[in-house]
Amino acid sequence: MSDAFTEVASSESPANGVTTRIIPGMNCQGCVNACARAVQSGDPSADVVGTPSENALRLFHR
């Protein structure tokens, strides 16, 4: 995975505060952790759940 990730697809559901992003090349938990740190540096209250097999990162906003 590169240092900067490119958002290919995104869906947001304002009603439940969930954003799903598809991150190409995210294929391990280390990648998920790097993305989570990047997200949480801008939004410390966000919960981040990644699924490497789907290249999916879900952001739960409070």
Order of alpha helices (4+ residues) and beta strands (2+ residues): beta-beta-alpha-beta-beta
